[in-house]
Amino acid sequence: MKAIVEKEVCTGCGLCANTCPEVFEMVDDVAVVKGEAVPEAAAGSAKEAAQNCPVEAIVIEE
């Protein structure tokens, strides 16, 4: 599973980093993905972060 943040869409609210800090972090007021693949243990919270993103800037690829 892979997470992608569309940086041009991200508003920097930080909700994803708060929901799933294993996968997302804030850099220069924009969310970024920490690694290449979403750790299996964080899959549920990564999907939750994507669903809760207010501007739909996160894509989760299975």
N, C-alpha and C positions, 0 to 999 in steps of 0.2 A: 504494500500500500504506500502511496506517495501523496504528500500534501503540497499544494502550490498556492502561493499568495500572489494575487494580481496586484502588484505594488501601485499601479496607476489608479486602482479602484479603492485601495485601503485608505481609510480615514484616520487610522492610528488610534482607535478607541482602546485597544489593549485587551479587549474581551477574550480573544483567542489565547493570548499569553497567560491570562488568569485562569482560563478553563483548562488549558493543556500546556503547561510550561515545559513538558518533556519534548514537545514538538515545535512550539512557537515562542519567539521572543521579539521584543521591540528593539529596533535599531533605527536611530534618527527619526523617531515618531512614525515608523512604518513597521508592520509585522513582517517577520522573515521566518522561514523554516530552518530549524537547526541542523538537520541532517538529510541524507539522501532518501531514506525510507522511514516511515512511521514505525516505531517499535510496536510489536504486537500487543504489549501490555497497555499502550496508549491509544490504541485504535478507536475505542469507544469515545474517549474524551476528545480526540481529534475530530471525529465526525460531529460530535456535539458542538465543538467550536465552529466548524464550518456551517452548521445549521443555524447557529445563533449569531453569526456575523451580520450586523445590520445592513451592510452594503453588498453582501454576497461576494466578497473578495477572495474566498477560500474555496479551492477545488480539491476534492479528495478522489484520487484515482485508485481503483482496486488493483 
